[in-house]
Structure formats: C-alpha cells, structure tokens
Amino acid sequence: MTAATDTARPSGRNAKERERNLTRVQARLASERARADFAASLNALEDKLNVPKQVGIRVDRAKVRLRKFADEQPAAAMVVAVGVVAAVGVGVWLVVRANIER
C-alpha cells in the first residue's frame, strides 16, 4: 500500500476520530450560539429593567410627538399650552391658599 491509497481509504479509526472531532466542533458552535443568545436576552432584560433609561426613552418619544403636534397644528398646541399653564397656576394657587389658611 502506498500513501495515496491510505488517504483514499480511511480506516475505521480515522472515521471515528473525524466524527468525534466534527461532533466537538458542532458542540462548540452550538455553545457559542447559546452564549450569544443568552447574552442578547440578558441585554434585553437589562434594557427593559433600567428605569432611568426607559424614562429617558419615553421622554424623548413624548418630545418628538409634541413637536410634531405643534408643527402640524400650532393653534391647538397653543390652546393646550395655555390650558396646562392655567391648570398649573390654579394648582399652585390652591396649595398656597390652603397653606395660608392654616
């Protein structure tokens, strides 16, 4: 037998080694994929449970919506702004009045 015929016909031992090595490679790839999925899940949970970050995101969204509303309907935005100012003013007046009467 020559070297060329040895490589052309692998022995049973070489086939088992190749199969075991392939299984190890598959296991390593599966574990790396599982680690990546787990890390992504942890990052998603961290983002969802980070209250200051979530508040910041929601404030930014509200600002964008308010600006869009003000650009599309300036008169209505002005009415809403006057209403908010009036409500805050009445609230402050009621608190001050309640504290003065004590």
Short mmCIF file of the C-alpha atoms (twelve columns), coordinates in Angstrom:
data_MODEL
# 
_entry.id   MODEL 
# 
loop_
_atom_site.group_PDB 
_atom_site.id 
_atom_site.type_symbol 
_atom_site.label_atom_id 
_atom_site.label_alt_id 
_atom_site.label_comp_id 
_atom_site.label_asym_id 
_atom_site.label_seq_id 
_atom_site.Cartn_x 
_atom_site.Cartn_y 
_atom_site.Cartn_z 
_atom_site.pdbx_PDB_model_num 
ATOM 1   C CA . MET A 1   0.000   0.000  0.000  1 
ATOM 2   C CA . THR A 2   1.129   3.477  -0.754 1 
ATOM 3   C CA . ALA A 3   0.409   6.751  0.949  1 
ATOM 4   C CA . ALA A 4   -2.095  7.660  -1.766 1 
ATOM 5   C CA . THR A 5   -4.185  4.562  -1.115 1 
ATOM 6   C CA . ASP A 6   -4.089  5.125  2.670  1 
ATOM 7   C CA . THR A 7   -5.670  8.553  2.314  1 
ATOM 8   C CA . ALA A 8   -8.177  7.337  -0.239 1 
ATOM 9   C CA . ARG A 9   -9.463  4.602  2.068  1 
ATOM 10  C CA . PRO A 10  -9.671  5.866  5.605  1 
ATOM 11  C CA . SER A 11  -9.583  3.288  8.342  1 
ATOM 12  C CA . GLY A 12  -12.402 2.903  10.821 1 
ATOM 13  C CA . ARG A 13  -10.340 4.627  13.470 1 
ATOM 14  C CA . ASN A 14  -9.804  7.737  11.342 1 
ATOM 15  C CA . ALA A 15  -13.507 7.885  10.509 1 
ATOM 16  C CA . LYS A 16  -14.407 7.700  14.212 1 
ATOM 17  C CA . GLU A 17  -11.889 10.412 15.044 1 
ATOM 18  C CA . ARG A 18  -13.257 12.641 12.283 1 
ATOM 19  C CA . GLU A 19  -16.811 12.046 13.509 1 
ATOM 20  C CA . ARG A 20  -15.815 12.829 17.098 1 
ATOM 21  C CA . ASN A 21  -13.967 15.961 16.001 1 
ATOM 22  C CA . LEU A 22  -16.934 17.050 13.923 1 
ATOM 23  C CA . THR A 23  -19.197 16.488 16.916 1 
ATOM 24  C CA . ARG A 24  -16.866 18.598 19.068 1 
ATOM 25  C CA . VAL A 25  -16.911 21.386 16.510 1 
ATOM 26  C CA . GLN A 26  -20.702 21.221 16.330 1 
ATOM 27  C CA . ALA A 27  -20.923 21.285 20.128 1 
ATOM 28  C CA . ARG A 28  -18.589 24.285 20.310 1 
ATOM 29  C CA . LEU A 29  -20.629 26.142 17.677 1 
ATOM 30  C CA . ALA A 30  -23.862 25.293 19.479 1 
ATOM 31  C CA . SER A 31  -22.456 26.507 22.793 1 
ATOM 32  C CA . GLU A 32  -21.206 29.731 21.216 1 
ATOM 33  C CA . ARG A 33  -24.628 30.282 19.662 1 
ATOM 34  C CA . ALA A 34  -26.305 29.595 23.014 1 
ATOM 35  C CA . ARG A 35  -23.957 32.040 24.762 1 
ATOM 36  C CA . ALA A 36  -24.725 34.718 22.199 1 
ATOM 37  C CA . ASP A 37  -28.486 34.144 22.597 1 
ATOM 38  C CA . PHE A 38  -28.157 34.250 26.381 1 
ATOM 39  C CA . ALA A 39  -26.139 37.468 26.244 1 
ATOM 40  C CA . ALA A 40  -28.731 39.038 23.955 1 
ATOM 41  C CA . SER A 41  -31.508 38.007 26.352 1 
ATOM 42  C CA . LEU A 42  -29.646 39.459 29.327 1 
ATOM 43  C CA . ASN A 43  -29.034 42.720 27.458 1 
ATOM 44  C CA . ALA A 44  -32.719 42.957 26.545 1 
ATOM 45  C CA . LEU A 45  -33.722 42.348 30.175 1 
ATOM 46  C CA . GLU A 46  -31.211 44.903 31.415 1 
ATOM 47  C CA . ASP A 47  -32.574 47.499 28.991 1 
ATOM 48  C CA . LYS A 48  -36.169 46.764 29.982 1 
ATOM 49  C CA . LEU A 49  -35.482 46.872 33.731 1 
ATOM 50  C CA . ASN A 50  -33.305 50.003 33.613 1 
ATOM 51  C CA . VAL A 51  -35.919 52.505 34.821 1 
ATOM 52  C CA . PRO A 52  -33.943 55.723 34.200 1 
ATOM 53  C CA . LYS A 53  -33.157 54.593 30.670 1 
ATOM 54  C CA . GLN A 54  -36.815 53.707 29.997 1 
ATOM 55  C CA . VAL A 55  -37.957 57.089 31.372 1 
ATOM 56  C CA . GLY A 56  -35.456 58.837 29.117 1 
ATOM 57  C CA . ILE A 57  -36.675 56.908 26.089 1 
ATOM 58  C CA . ARG A 58  -40.298 57.736 26.833 1 
ATOM 59  C CA . VAL A 59  -39.498 61.428 27.446 1 
ATOM 60  C CA . ASP A 60  -37.679 61.588 24.107 1 
ATOM 61  C CA . ARG A 61  -40.668 59.981 22.351 1 
ATOM 62  C CA . ALA A 62  -43.062 62.435 24.018 1 
ATOM 63  C CA . LYS A 63  -40.909 65.381 22.926 1 
ATOM 64  C CA . VAL A 64  -40.948 64.161 19.344 1 
ATOM 65  C CA . ARG A 65  -44.732 63.701 19.415 1 
ATOM 66  C CA . LEU A 66  -45.270 67.148 20.944 1 
ATOM 67  C CA . ARG A 67  -43.031 68.822 18.376 1 
ATOM 68  C CA . LYS A 68  -44.827 67.008 15.568 1 
ATOM 69  C CA . PHE A 69  -48.196 68.033 17.023 1 
ATOM 70  C CA . ALA A 70  -47.056 71.660 17.371 1 
ATOM 71  C CA . ASP A 71  -45.772 71.690 13.779 1 
ATOM 72  C CA . GLU A 72  -48.961 70.173 12.362 1 
ATOM 73  C CA . GLN A 73  -51.498 72.080 14.495 1 
ATOM 74  C CA . PRO A 74  -49.970 75.208 16.001 1 
ATOM 75  C CA . ALA A 75  -53.282 76.709 17.148 1 
ATOM 76  C CA . ALA A 76  -54.305 73.564 19.006 1 
ATOM 77  C CA . ALA A 77  -50.845 73.330 20.546 1 
ATOM 78  C CA . MET A 78  -51.161 76.900 21.781 1 
ATOM 79  C CA . VAL A 79  -54.562 76.143 23.334 1 
ATOM 80  C CA . VAL A 80  -53.138 73.071 25.057 1 
ATOM 81  C CA . ALA A 81  -50.160 75.079 26.354 1 
ATOM 82  C CA . VAL A 82  -52.441 77.794 27.753 1 
ATOM 83  C CA . GLY A 83  -54.598 75.114 29.384 1 
ATOM 84  C CA . VAL A 84  -51.594 73.460 31.010 1 
ATOM 85  C CA . VAL A 85  -50.305 76.794 32.297 1 
ATOM 86  C CA . ALA A 86  -53.759 77.641 33.681 1 
ATOM 87  C CA . ALA A 87  -54.062 74.244 35.386 1 
ATOM 88  C CA . VAL A 88  -50.626 74.565 36.982 1 
ATOM 89  C CA . GLY A 89  -51.422 78.112 38.080 1 
ATOM 90  C CA . VAL A 90  -54.714 77.070 39.670 1 
ATOM 91  C CA . GLY A 91  -52.969 74.160 41.392 1 
ATOM 92  C CA . VAL A 92  -50.269 76.392 42.838 1 
ATOM 93  C CA . TRP A 93  -52.881 78.943 43.915 1 
ATOM 94  C CA . LEU A 94  -54.898 76.237 45.725 1 
ATOM 95  C CA . VAL A 95  -51.811 74.906 47.523 1 
ATOM 96  C CA . VAL A 96  -50.723 78.390 48.617 1 
ATOM 97  C CA . ARG A 97  -54.230 79.278 49.720 1 
ATOM 98  C CA . ALA A 98  -54.537 76.048 51.739 1 
ATOM 99  C CA . ASN A 99  -51.204 76.734 53.459 1 
ATOM 100 C CA . ILE A 100 -52.088 80.353 54.263 1 
ATOM 101 C CA . GLU A 101 -55.393 79.402 55.884 1 
ATOM 102 C CA . ARG A 102 -53.699 77.125 58.411 1 
# 
